[in-house]
C-alpha cells in the first residue's frame, strides 16, 4: 500500500482552556465600540421580545375576561411593536457583527502573513506548504464568526437568561424554581460530552490539514506524477486521507449532535413538570391560565438561550483547535531577526570574512566546522565540491538566512548579526538554484528586484544577460503574462529572467548558486560575457558544478568534510593535482 508522511497526524494538544480565546481579545478590542453597540442593541431587542408573554398574561387574565376590545387591540399593537423592534434591532446588530467579523479576519490574516514573511528558512524546510496555507485561509475563516458573533452571542445569551429569569420571578417564583430544576441535569450532560467533542474536532483539524497539504503538493508536482506514472498510487493515498477526514468528521458530528436533542428533551421535561405542578400540586386559585401561559412561554425561552449557549460552546470547542493552530504559527519564533540595537550597515565595499564559523541545520549534526577565510572587495570566489558539502550553506549564512552555531561573519569589518537584515540584504544580489517566477508580467518579475526601476532599466538588465531576445519575440514582449512558477517558460528562460531580476538590484555582493544550470551551452557562452561585466567591482560568490564556467574566478575553494579542503586559482589547483584537479579532469574526460 502506497504511504507517505501525511498519513501521520500532528500530536494533539490535550488540555482545554480559554487561553487562546483570551489571546484573541487583542483583535476584538480593536472594534470594542462596534461590539458594545451590537451588545446594547441585542439587550434592547431581548427586552422588547420578552414583553410578549406579559402582554399575553394580561390579555388572558384581565382584558379578555373583561371583554375590553379596545384594550385588546392596543395590546396586540404593543405586541406587534415590540416584536418589530426586536427584529429590526437584531438585523442591525447582525450587520454590525458581520462587518466586525470581516475586519477580524483581515487583521488575523495580515498578522499571519507578516509573521510568515519573517520566519527563517528552517521553518519552511520542516513543514509542507499546504499545512501552512490551510492555517491562513481555512482556519481563519472558521474562527472569524466565533470571535465576532460568538463572543457577543455568548454574553447576550447569558443576559437573556438573566432577563428571562427576572421576568419569570415577577410572574411566579414557585414555577420559576420548577424551570430551574433541569439545570443540574443539563450541566452533567454537557460536561460528559465536552471532553470527547474537543478531541474529536482536533482530529478533524489534523485530517483536514493532512489532506490539504497532500493536495497542494500534488498540484505543484503534477508533471512529475505523470512522468513517473504515479497517478494511481497518489489517488490511493489521497483517497485514504479523504476517508480518514470523512470518518473523523462523522465521529465529531456525533458528539455535536448530542447537544441539541439533550437540551431539547430536558426543556420539554421541564415544561411538562411546570404544567403538572401548576395544575395538580399548587392551588388552582394561585395559578391562573395567564400565569401558566406566560410561565411556559418564558420557560421555553429560558431554555432557548441555554440551547444557544450549547451551540456557541460547540462552536468554541470546534474552533479552539483551529485557534490553537493559528496562534501556534504566530508564536513560531523569528530566530533570524534584528537585534534590539541593530544598526543599518550603510555603504559597503564588499569585504567578507568568515571567522571560525560552525553551523548545522539539525541539532548535533554540523555541515560546516570552524571555517575561516577572507574575501577582498571585488574578488570573485568560486565554491566547488560534492553535493551536500556546504557550498550553498556558505552563501546562505552570508545572507543570514540562518543563524550561526558558533563564530562570526564580518562584512566590511561589521558582524552581520549586529546589523539590520534589510540593510544587509539590500547589498546582496542572490540567484538561487530554484528560479522562482511569480504570476504576472515578465516586466514585473524582473522589476521585483527594484520596484522603482524604469522600463529602460529593466530592458538594460535583460540585455546584459541575453534575455531581451526571447522576451521581445513574445507576443506582448515584456508585458507577457506568466503563470506562477513560470510553467509556460523553459528552464533556461526562467533562469535568465531571474538573472535579470538579480542584476537590476545592482548589488555590491553577488551570489550565483547554480545560476547557469538550466541554460544551454550557446546561451551560457553569451551569458558569461554579461557576467564578466557585472562582476567588475563587485564581490561575488559563484557555485557551479560545470567547472568550465568558473575558471576565470580570482579564487576557487573546494568545500568538503565540513570545511575548505583546497583554495587557489584554477591554475594553482590544477598544478597541485589534488581534489579540484580530480574533479575537473573527471568532467573533461
Secondary structure, DSSP 8 states (H G I E B T S, - for coil): ----GGGS---------SHHHHHTHHHHGGGHHHHHHHHHHHHHHHHHHHHHHHHHHHIIIIITTTT-HHHHHHHHHHHHHHHHHHHHHHHHHHHHHHHHHHHHHHHHHHHHHHHHHHS-HHHHHSS-HHHHHHIIIIIHHHHHHIIIIIHHHHHHHHHHHHHHHHHHHHH-HHHHHHHHTTHHHHHHHHHHHHHHHHHHHHHHHHHHHHHHHHHHHHHHTHHHHHHTT-HHHHHHHHHHHHHHHHHHHHHHHHHHHHHHHHHHHHHHHHHHHHHHIIIIIS-GGGS-HHHHHHHHHHHHHHHHHHHHHHHHHHHHHHHHHHHHHHHHHHTS---S---TT-B---S----EEEEEEEE-SBTTB-SEEEEEEEE-TT-EEEEE-STTSSHHHHHHHHTTSS--SEEEEEETTEEGGGB-HHHHHTTEEEE-SS----SEEHHHHHHTT-TT--HHHHHHHHHHTT-HHHHHTSTTGGG-EE-GGGTTS-HHHHHHHHHHHHHHT--SEEEEESTTTTS-HHHHHHHHHHHHHHHTTSEEEEE-SSGGGGTTSSEEEEEETTEEEEEE-HHHHHHHTSHHHHHHHHHH-
